[in-house]
């Protein structure tokens, strides 16, 4: 896909929501609430700048989201939630029941992508390369991947609860950290090499980013502590043509395998031997002014406002 194929949205701003304002759904009660508020605030500003009647919906713990949606009388929802409940198909199911078109993937794709074990099963079945893995049962489990390995909760994003374990004696503490969150604990073979993210928008590759973190894993601090200087980004990723083609194809295959829609971001590990492995697909990637997908979009000439509007124009019901 040519980078120039992504044209800016056309049409008059502010005329796309005849049945009510656009609700920008943000916040939530997951460990990623702060990141969701960041995404939501930027999306709201971009839509407002484009002339849309957009209203923020900060979903707080204990409140009825259905009641808030009905009270706001929204015609569409731009889903800016991250993490559990918002990214795992739960909110998508509610919006289907309320018959409110929404951005991003539907119920099943959201649930599959958020559950790393389910994703791995799909990738293995379709022969999409992914690092060797197992579900943690006990320290004596003979199916443990070889050390070093990555320990992570199976149903979290943004590297929440993730640890890199180099030797068996450090495994119990890493498992305890992952168990603070819902779901099984996933053990994954660590692939030394480069971290590549690939964006997909409307079933076409948006672009690539290489993440150069001054750490072995791109963890929460490396992602969000911008003042630390721990992470640099290369847009596009500096890859030879064959490898560039491969990682783009892998991301698109993973996006399609899970049934994703709209905007997604696939995280890929490029080993020192040149082999590429899909780690996971993010169906609601961070979409603030400095987020990875935003950097990709800008590289091909899509402004941040273009990207946000492009996502909105794909809002629909999946059921």
DOTIBA-354983 format. One record per residue (C-alpha): residue in three letters; y negated, x negated, z negated; residue number from 1. Coordinates in pm, 1 decimal. Layout:
 drennu        Y        X        Z torba
    Ala        Y        X        Z   NUM
...
REM end
This chain:
 drennu        Y        X        Z torba
    Unk      0.0      0.0      0.0     1
    Unk   -335.6   -147.2    100.9     2
    Unk   -581.9   -190.0   -182.7     3
    Unk   -844.8    -18.2     30.5     4
    Unk   -633.9    297.2     55.2     5
    Unk   -770.0    429.9   -274.0     6
    Unk  -1088.4    607.5   -175.5     7
    Unk  -1341.7    733.4   -425.6     8
    Unk  -1308.4   1105.0   -506.9     9
    Unk  -1505.7   1325.9   -274.9    10
    Unk  -1673.9   1661.0   -321.4    11
    Unk  -1960.1   1783.5   -533.5    12
    Unk  -1945.7   1684.3   -897.7    13
    Unk  -1917.8   1957.8  -1153.3    14
    Unk  -1764.0   2225.7   -929.8    15
    Unk  -1395.6   2159.3  -1002.4    16
    Unk  -1355.5   2359.5  -1325.8    17
    Unk  -1419.2   2725.9  -1235.9    18
    Unk  -1207.8   2866.8  -1518.9    19
    Unk  -1356.4   2681.0  -1813.7    20
    Unk  -1465.8   2337.6  -1927.5    21
    Unk  -1250.4   2027.7  -1912.5    22
    Unk  -1109.3   1955.9  -2255.9    23
    Unk  -1078.3   1584.9  -2332.8    24
    Unk   -792.9   1579.0  -2581.2    25
    Unk   -803.4   1277.9  -2812.2    26
    Unk   -728.3   1159.6  -3161.9    27
    Unk   -399.8   1293.7  -3293.1    28
    Unk   -217.4   1173.0  -3600.6    29
    Unk    -13.9    883.4  -3460.7    30
    Unk    -56.8    514.0  -3538.7    31
    Unk   -259.1    494.8  -3216.0    32
    Unk   -528.8    743.0  -3319.9    33
    Unk   -807.4    483.1  -3307.3    34
    Unk   -713.0    377.4  -2954.6    35
    Unk   -695.9    740.5  -2845.4    36
    Unk  -1046.9    805.7  -2974.6    37
    Unk  -1166.8    501.7  -2779.4    38
    Unk  -1008.0    628.7  -2458.0    39
    Unk  -1131.1    982.8  -2515.5    40
    Unk  -1491.4    884.4  -2580.5    41
    Unk  -1508.9    682.9  -2258.3    42
    Unk  -1336.6    953.3  -2052.7    43
    Unk  -1574.0   1217.9  -2191.1    44
    Unk  -1878.1   1007.4  -2100.8    45
    Unk  -1745.5    944.4  -1748.5    46
    Unk  -1678.3   1312.0  -1681.2    47
    Unk  -2018.1   1409.8  -1817.9    48
    Unk  -2183.4   1147.5  -1599.9    49
    Unk  -2009.3   1302.3  -1298.3    50
    Unk  -2149.3   1643.3  -1383.5    51
    Unk  -1841.3   1808.0  -1532.0    52
    Unk  -1863.4   2055.3  -1817.1    53
    Unk  -1647.1   1847.6  -2051.9    54
    Unk  -1584.4   1908.3  -2419.8    55
    Unk  -1415.9   1679.9  -2674.9    56
    Unk  -1113.1   1806.0  -2866.3    57
    Unk  -1037.1   1573.1  -3156.0    58
    Unk   -696.2   1683.7  -3272.1    59
    Unk   -672.8   1605.9  -3642.4    60
    Unk   -366.0   1600.2  -3862.8    61
    Unk   -283.7   1948.2  -3991.7    62
    Unk   -500.1   2139.7  -3746.4    63
    Unk   -360.8   2388.1  -3494.4    64
    Unk   -402.6   2240.5  -3148.9    65
    Unk   -314.1   2572.8  -2985.1    66
    Unk   -596.2   2742.9  -3176.5    67
    Unk   -841.9   2467.8  -3081.8    68
    Unk   -752.1   2492.5  -2713.7    69
    Unk   -793.9   2869.3  -2716.9    70
    Unk  -1121.8   2843.3  -2905.2    71
    Unk  -1261.2   2593.6  -2655.5    72
    Unk  -1147.1   2815.7  -2364.1    73
    Unk  -1072.6   2508.4  -2153.8    74
    Unk   -967.2   2536.9  -1790.6    75
    Unk   -801.6   2194.0  -1774.3    76
    Unk   -715.6   1918.4  -2018.6    77
    Unk   -765.0   1544.0  -1966.5    78
    Unk   -499.9   1410.3  -2204.8    79
    Unk   -634.5   1100.3  -2379.6    80
    Unk   -378.7   1100.2  -2660.8    81
    Unk   -156.1    799.2  -2728.7    82
    Unk    158.4    770.7  -2936.8    83
    Unk    387.2   1029.1  -3092.7    84
    Unk    324.5   1400.5  -3035.4    85
    Unk     60.1   1325.0  -2771.7    86
    Unk    254.8   1099.9  -2537.2    87
    Unk    614.0   1208.8  -2588.9    88
    Unk    618.2   1550.3  -2423.9    89
    Unk    520.1   1758.8  -2728.1    90
    Unk    159.2   1825.7  -2628.3    91
    Unk    265.1   1857.1  -2266.8    92
    Unk    506.5   2133.6  -2369.9    93
    Unk    231.9   2315.0  -2557.5    94
    Unk     -0.3   2297.3  -2257.1    95
    Unk    277.2   2433.4  -2035.3    96
    Unk    324.4   2725.4  -2274.7    97
    Unk    -50.4   2789.5  -2282.4    98
    Unk    -59.3   2759.8  -1900.5    99
    Unk   -338.9   2503.7  -1909.1   100
    Unk   -321.7   2240.7  -1632.5   101
    Unk   -326.2   1886.3  -1770.7   102
    Unk   -339.9   1528.8  -1652.0   103
    Unk    -49.2   1287.4  -1639.8   104
    Unk    324.6   1332.7  -1654.5   105
    Unk    515.1   1645.7  -1749.3   106
    Unk    736.3   1714.8  -2048.8   107
    Unk   1054.9   1538.9  -1940.0   108
    Unk    893.3   1228.7  -1792.4   109
    Unk    673.9   1190.6  -2100.0   110
    Unk    971.4   1220.4  -2333.2   111
    Unk   1185.2    976.2  -2134.1   112
    Unk    913.2    713.9  -2108.6   113
    Unk    819.7    734.4  -2476.2   114
    Unk   1181.3    695.4  -2587.4   115
    Unk   1261.8    335.5  -2501.0   116
    Unk   1635.6    388.6  -2539.4   117
    Unk   1632.1    682.5  -2297.1   118
    Unk   1425.3    475.0  -2053.9   119
    Unk   1670.3    186.6  -2077.0   120
    Unk   1960.4    418.4  -1998.2   121
    Unk   1779.1    544.5  -1688.5   122
    Unk   1688.8    192.9  -1576.0   123
    Unk   2044.4     68.0  -1624.1   124
    Unk   2188.7    367.3  -1439.2   125
    Unk   1956.1    313.1  -1141.9   126
    Unk   1994.4    -66.7  -1151.2   127
    Unk   1628.5   -130.8  -1230.0   128
    Unk   1636.0   -471.5  -1402.9   129
    Unk   1547.7   -455.1  -1772.0   130
    Unk   1621.1   -705.8  -2052.0   131
    Unk   1957.7   -674.7  -2225.4   132
    Unk   1939.3   -441.0  -2524.1   133
    Unk   2125.2   -257.3  -2796.2   134
    Unk   2054.5     -7.0  -3071.7   135
    Unk   2052.9   -165.2  -3417.8   136
    Unk   2340.6    -51.7  -3634.7   137
    Unk   2384.0   -331.8  -3890.7   138
    Unk   2332.5   -706.7  -3927.2   139
    Unk   2702.6   -747.5  -3849.8   140
    Unk   2674.0   -558.2  -3522.5   141
    Unk   2858.6   -764.0  -3262.0   142
    Unk   2655.7   -608.7  -2980.6   143
    Unk   2335.7   -785.5  -3087.0   144
    Unk   2153.8   -950.4  -2796.5   145
    Unk   2128.9  -1327.3  -2819.1   146
    Unk   1841.9  -1469.8  -3021.6   147
    Unk   1550.7  -1480.3  -2979.9   148
    Unk   1516.8  -1105.4  -2951.3   149
    Unk   1245.3   -843.8  -2977.9   150
    Unk   1278.5   -572.8  -3242.7   151
    Unk   1081.9   -252.2  -3191.5   152
    Unk   1082.3    116.2  -3285.0   153
    Unk   1228.7    318.9  -3000.1   154
    Unk    954.6    583.3  -3001.7   155
    Unk    623.3    402.0  -3047.1   156
    Unk    365.7    249.6  -2813.6   157
    Unk    101.3    -25.2  -2829.8   158
    Unk    359.8   -265.8  -2977.3   159
    Unk    346.6    -78.8  -3308.9   160
    Unk    619.4   -214.9  -3538.8   161
    Unk    721.7   -484.8  -3290.4   162
    Unk    852.9   -826.8  -3400.5   163
    Unk    984.5  -1134.8  -3223.0   164
    Unk   1289.3  -1265.6  -3410.0   165
    Unk   1408.0  -1620.0  -3341.1   166
    Unk   1688.4  -1652.2  -3594.7   167
    Unk   1927.3  -1415.4  -3773.7   168
    Unk   1774.1  -1465.4  -4118.4   169
    Unk   1451.1  -1300.5  -3999.2   170
    Unk   1621.6   -992.3  -3858.4   171
    Unk   1627.7   -772.1  -4174.0   172
    Unk   1249.2   -792.8  -4224.6   173
    Unk   1186.7   -708.7  -3859.5   174
    Unk   1423.1   -412.3  -3875.9   175
    Unk   1250.6   -287.9  -4192.0   176
    Unk    913.4   -305.4  -4013.8   177
    Unk   1047.5   -105.3  -3719.4   178
    Unk   1211.0    151.6  -3947.1   179
    Unk    873.7    257.3  -4084.4   180
    Unk    844.6    467.6  -3772.7   181
    Unk   1056.2    751.5  -3634.7   182
    Unk   1352.7    688.8  -3410.2   183
    Unk   1622.9    427.7  -3376.7   184
    Unk   1550.8     56.4  -3379.7   185
    Unk   1579.1   -113.1  -3041.0   186
    Unk   1690.5   -474.9  -3006.6   187
    Unk   1592.5   -636.5  -2678.2   188
    Unk   1658.5   -982.0  -2536.7   189
    Unk   1338.1  -1184.2  -2531.3   190
    Unk   1247.1  -1308.7  -2184.5   191
    Unk   1032.1  -1623.9  -2199.5   192
    Unk    774.0  -1620.1  -1924.6   193
    Unk    473.0  -1422.4  -1806.6   194
    Unk    351.4  -1071.9  -1897.7   195
    Unk    254.7   -857.9  -1598.2   196
    Unk    126.3   -499.1  -1600.4   197
    Unk    127.9   -283.9  -1288.7   198
    Unk    -65.3     38.6  -1254.6   199
    Unk     48.5    336.2  -1048.1   200
    Unk   -186.4    617.6   -950.5   201
    Unk    -72.5    925.3   -760.8   202
    Unk    256.2    758.3   -663.6   203
    Unk     90.0    446.8   -518.9   204
    Unk     46.8    106.4   -679.0   205
    Unk   -302.9     68.6   -820.8   206
    Unk   -294.7   -304.0   -896.1   207
    Unk   -165.3   -582.1  -1119.2   208
    Unk   -286.6   -770.2  -1425.0   209
    Unk   -144.8  -1081.7  -1585.2   210
    Unk   -185.7  -1083.6  -1961.5   211
    Unk   -229.2  -1433.0  -2099.9   212
    Unk   -188.0  -1393.4  -2473.8   213
    Unk   -200.7  -1695.6  -2702.4   214
    Unk    120.3  -1569.9  -2860.0   215
    Unk    480.6  -1519.6  -2751.4   216
    Unk    446.8  -1141.1  -2747.2   217
    Unk    159.3   -913.1  -2652.6   218
    Unk    142.1   -744.0  -2993.7   219
    Unk   -109.1   -501.1  -3148.0   220
    Unk   -355.5   -772.7  -3252.2   221
    Unk   -344.5   -944.8  -2914.7   222
    Unk   -411.4   -610.0  -2743.7   223
    Unk   -694.1   -475.8  -2954.7   224
    Unk   -862.2   -756.9  -3149.2   225
    Unk  -1100.2   -849.5  -2868.3   226
    Unk  -1308.8  -1071.1  -3097.2   227
    Unk  -1015.7  -1304.5  -3163.1   228
    Unk  -1013.1  -1448.7  -2812.3   229
    Unk   -633.6  -1440.1  -2826.9   230
    Unk   -589.5  -1278.8  -2487.1   231
    Unk   -715.2  -1339.0  -2133.9   232
    Unk   -657.4  -1125.1  -1826.5   233
    Unk   -616.1  -1221.2  -1460.9   234
    Unk   -688.0   -942.9  -1212.6   235
    Unk   -496.5   -938.7   -989.2   236
    Unk   -203.9  -1134.2  -1131.1   237
    Unk   -176.7  -1472.1   -956.3   238
    Unk    164.9  -1426.9   -795.9   239
    Unk    319.1  -1557.5   -477.2   240
    Unk    350.3  -1286.8   -209.3   241
    Unk    723.6  -1229.2   -262.2   242
    Unk    689.7  -1193.4   -639.4   243
    Unk    383.4   -971.8   -603.7   244
    Unk    577.2   -741.8   -373.6   245
    Unk    870.7   -739.4   -616.1   246
    Unk    675.9   -644.6   -929.1   247
    Unk    485.3   -373.5   -742.9   248
    Unk    811.1   -228.2   -614.1   249
    Unk    968.4   -244.0   -960.1   250
    Unk    677.1    -57.5  -1118.3   251
    Unk    686.4    213.0   -854.9   252
    Unk   1065.1    244.0   -891.4   253
    Unk   1037.1    277.3  -1270.3   254
    Unk    754.0    533.2  -1239.0   255
    Unk    961.1    741.4   -998.9   256
    Unk   1288.8    698.4  -1190.5   257
    Unk   1137.9    863.1  -1498.0   258
    Unk    965.2   1131.2  -1291.5   259
    Unk    611.7   1024.5  -1382.8   260
    Unk    296.7   1177.3  -1235.7   261
    Unk    -68.3   1077.7  -1211.6   262
    Unk   -152.2    750.0  -1381.4   263
    Unk    103.7    519.0  -1540.7   264
    Unk    127.2    151.9  -1632.8   265
    Unk    453.0    -43.2  -1623.0   266
    Unk    494.9   -354.6  -1836.2   267
    Unk    701.3   -625.4  -1671.3   268
    Unk    824.3   -958.6  -1800.8   269
    Unk    844.6  -1231.3  -1535.1   270
    Unk   1093.1  -1491.1  -1658.5   271
    Unk   1053.4  -1864.6  -1622.3   272
    Unk   1334.0  -1849.2  -1365.3   273
    Unk   1129.5  -1608.5  -1153.8   274
    Unk   1333.9  -1297.9  -1234.7   275
    Unk   1134.7   -983.7  -1317.4   276
    Unk   1236.1   -725.5  -1579.3   277
    Unk   1085.3   -385.9  -1656.5   278
    Unk   1007.0   -346.9  -2027.2   279
    Unk    868.1      7.2  -2032.8   280
    Unk    650.1    264.2  -1859.5   281
    Unk    336.5    399.8  -2028.4   282
    Unk    261.8    753.8  -1909.5   283
    Unk    -73.1    764.3  -2094.0   284
    Unk   -199.8    407.6  -2075.0   285
    Unk   -522.5    313.0  -2244.3   286
    Unk   -804.5    422.2  -2016.8   287
    Unk  -1125.1    299.1  -2172.4   288
    Unk  -1392.7     94.3  -2002.4   289
    Unk  -1207.4   -233.1  -2069.3   290
    Unk   -847.0   -114.3  -2040.0   291
    Unk   -592.2   -272.8  -1807.4   292
    Unk   -579.7     14.2  -1556.1   293
    Unk   -959.5     16.9  -1547.3   294
    Unk   -962.6   -353.6  -1458.6   295
    Unk   -713.9   -287.1  -1177.7   296
    Unk   -922.3     -0.5  -1042.3   297
    Unk  -1243.6   -200.4  -1041.3   298
    Unk  -1076.8   -480.4   -848.4   299
    Unk  -1006.6   -244.4   -556.4   300
    Unk  -1348.0    -81.5   -565.7   301
    Unk  -1284.6    221.9   -786.0   302
    Unk  -1549.1    254.7  -1053.5   303
    Unk  -1448.2    372.3  -1398.8   304
    Unk  -1593.6    715.2  -1322.3   305
    Unk  -1394.6    722.4   -996.0   306
    Unk  -1072.8    650.4  -1183.9   307
    Unk  -1132.0    914.0  -1450.9   308
    Unk  -1218.8   1177.6  -1192.2   309
    Unk   -920.5   1082.3   -976.9   310
    Unk   -691.1   1140.7  -1274.2   311
    Unk   -856.7   1476.2  -1345.7   312
    Unk   -812.1   1595.6   -988.8   313
    Unk   -436.9   1556.2  -1036.1   314
    Unk   -424.4   1790.3  -1338.6   315
    Unk   -155.1   2053.9  -1300.2   316
    Unk    129.8   2242.9  -1459.9   317
    Unk    477.6   2099.8  -1410.2   318
    Unk    689.0   2393.4  -1520.7   319
REM end
